[in-house]
């Protein structure tokens, strides 16, 4: 995709799913990206069936977000044209804060080795 991007940062908020219309729902989350002296707090959204993907995302974990830029013009009530932009996440991968692998068991009984 031509407008596909990625960002990695620490999750600082995960919000509840919002039913915007009968046929549309979204869920927002915020990550903090280190940017020198002034960290950036960036809000993303997932939509429709992807809302449940945030159930396993924990605050303070580090995630990689793959997202698309979306924007659209709209007609305001006063007749003027306004614009909005969204960062639509289509994949959220946990980088840290995930379950850790168990260490290997080196106490195995080798009495039944055939050689």
C-alpha positions as CSV (number, residue, x, y, z in Angstrom):
1,X,0.0,0.0,0.0
2,X,1.3,3.4,-0.9
3,X,0.2,5.0,2.4
4,X,1.2,2.3,4.8
5,X,3.4,3.3,7.8
6,X,4.6,1.9,11.1
7,X,5.4,3.4,14.5
8,X,6.8,1.8,17.6
9,X,6.1,3.1,21.1
10,X,4.8,2.5,24.6
11,X,1.0,2.1,25.0
12,X,-0.3,4.7,27.4
13,X,-4.1,4.3,26.9
14,X,-6.6,1.8,25.4
15,X,-10.2,3.0,25.2
16,X,-13.5,1.2,25.0
17,X,-15.1,0.3,21.7
18,X,-17.5,3.0,20.4
19,X,-20.5,2.1,18.3
20,X,-20.5,5.2,16.0
21,X,-23.4,4.0,13.7
22,X,-25.3,0.8,13.4
23,X,-22.8,-0.5,10.9
24,X,-19.6,1.1,12.1
25,X,-17.6,0.8,15.3
26,X,-14.1,1.9,16.3
27,X,-11.7,1.6,19.2
28,X,-8.9,4.1,19.9
29,X,-5.5,3.7,21.6
30,X,-2.5,6.0,22.3
31,X,1.2,5.2,22.1
32,X,4.0,7.4,23.2
33,X,6.9,7.7,20.8
34,X,10.3,8.9,22.0
35,X,11.3,12.0,20.1
36,X,14.2,13.6,21.9
37,X,13.3,15.9,24.8
38,X,9.6,15.9,23.8
39,X,7.9,12.5,23.5
40,X,5.0,12.4,21.1
41,X,1.6,10.9,22.2
42,X,-0.1,9.6,19.0
43,X,-3.7,8.4,18.9
44,X,-4.6,5.5,16.5
45,X,-7.9,3.7,15.8
46,X,-8.9,0.2,14.8
47,X,-12.3,-0.4,13.2
48,X,-15.0,-3.1,12.9
49,X,-13.7,-6.6,13.6
50,X,-10.2,-5.3,14.5
51,X,-11.6,-3.7,17.7
52,X,-11.1,-7.0,19.6
53,X,-7.4,-7.1,18.7
54,X,-6.8,-4.5,21.4
55,X,-8.1,-6.8,24.1
56,X,-4.7,-8.4,24.5
57,X,-2.8,-5.1,24.4
58,X,-1.7,-3.8,27.9
59,X,-0.8,-0.3,29.0
60,X,3.0,0.1,29.4
61,X,3.8,-2.6,26.8
62,X,5.7,-1.6,23.7
63,X,4.0,-2.2,20.4
64,X,4.7,-1.8,16.7
65,X,1.6,-0.3,14.9
66,X,1.2,-0.7,11.2
67,X,-1.3,1.8,9.9
68,X,-2.7,3.8,7.0
69,X,-3.3,7.5,6.7
70,X,-6.9,8.3,6.0
71,X,-8.6,11.6,5.5
72,X,-11.8,13.1,4.1
73,X,-13.5,16.5,3.5
74,X,-16.9,17.2,5.1
75,X,-19.5,19.9,4.9
76,X,-19.9,21.7,8.2
77,X,-23.3,23.0,9.3
78,X,-22.3,26.6,8.5
79,X,-21.5,25.5,4.9
80,X,-17.8,25.6,5.2
81,X,-15.6,22.7,4.2
82,X,-13.7,20.9,7.0
83,X,-11.2,18.1,6.9
84,X,-10.4,15.2,9.2
85,X,-7.5,12.7,9.4
86,X,-7.3,9.3,11.0
87,X,-4.4,6.9,11.6
88,X,-6.1,3.6,10.9
89,X,-4.2,0.7,12.5
90,X,-4.5,-2.6,10.7
91,X,-1.9,-4.5,12.8
92,X,-0.7,-4.1,16.4
93,X,2.2,-6.3,17.4
94,X,3.5,-6.5,21.0
95,X,7.3,-5.9,21.2
96,X,7.6,-6.1,24.9
97,X,5.3,-6.9,27.8
98,X,4.4,-10.2,26.1
99,X,4.5,-13.5,27.9
100,X,8.0,-14.7,28.2
101,X,9.2,-18.1,27.1
102,X,9.9,-20.7,29.8
103,X,13.5,-21.6,30.3
104,X,14.5,-25.0,28.9
105,X,14.4,-27.9,31.4
106,X,18.0,-29.2,31.7
107,X,17.1,-31.7,34.4
108,X,15.7,-34.3,32.0
109,X,16.4,-38.0,32.8
110,X,18.7,-39.4,30.2
111,X,18.6,-43.0,31.5
112,X,16.7,-44.2,28.5
113,X,19.1,-43.0,25.9
114,X,19.7,-45.8,23.3
115,X,23.5,-45.5,23.0
